[in-house]
C-alpha cells in the first residue's frame, strides 16, 4: 500500500492551482512527510530525492498556501529523516529560497 499511496501522490502533484488557489497542491505537499513517516527507509530509498526536489521547487510558488506548505513539509521531512545526511545537499537551495521570500515585501501581511 505504501507504494500505491506514493504513486497516487505523484500523480496529483501537478494539479492545477488556478481554480483552487493551491489547495490541492498544498494538500499533496503536506502529505509527503506523512507518507515518509509511515515507512522511512522505503521513502528514503525510492521517493526522497524526487520529493525534496519537488518541495524545493515549490518554495518560490506564487500561491502563499503552496509556498508555506512546502517550507513546512521540508522541515517535517528533515525531522522524520533525522540523522540522515540526505537533507544536507538541499540546504543551500532552501536558504536561498527563504532569503528570496523574506526579501519580497509582498509576501508579508501588513497587519
Secondary structure, 3 states (H helix, E strand, C coil): CHHHHHHHHHHHCCCCCCCCCCHHHHHHHHHHHHHHHHCHHHHHHHCHHHHHHHHHHHHHCCCHHHHHHHHHHHHHHHHHCCCCHHHHHHHHHHHHHHHHHHHCHHHCCCC
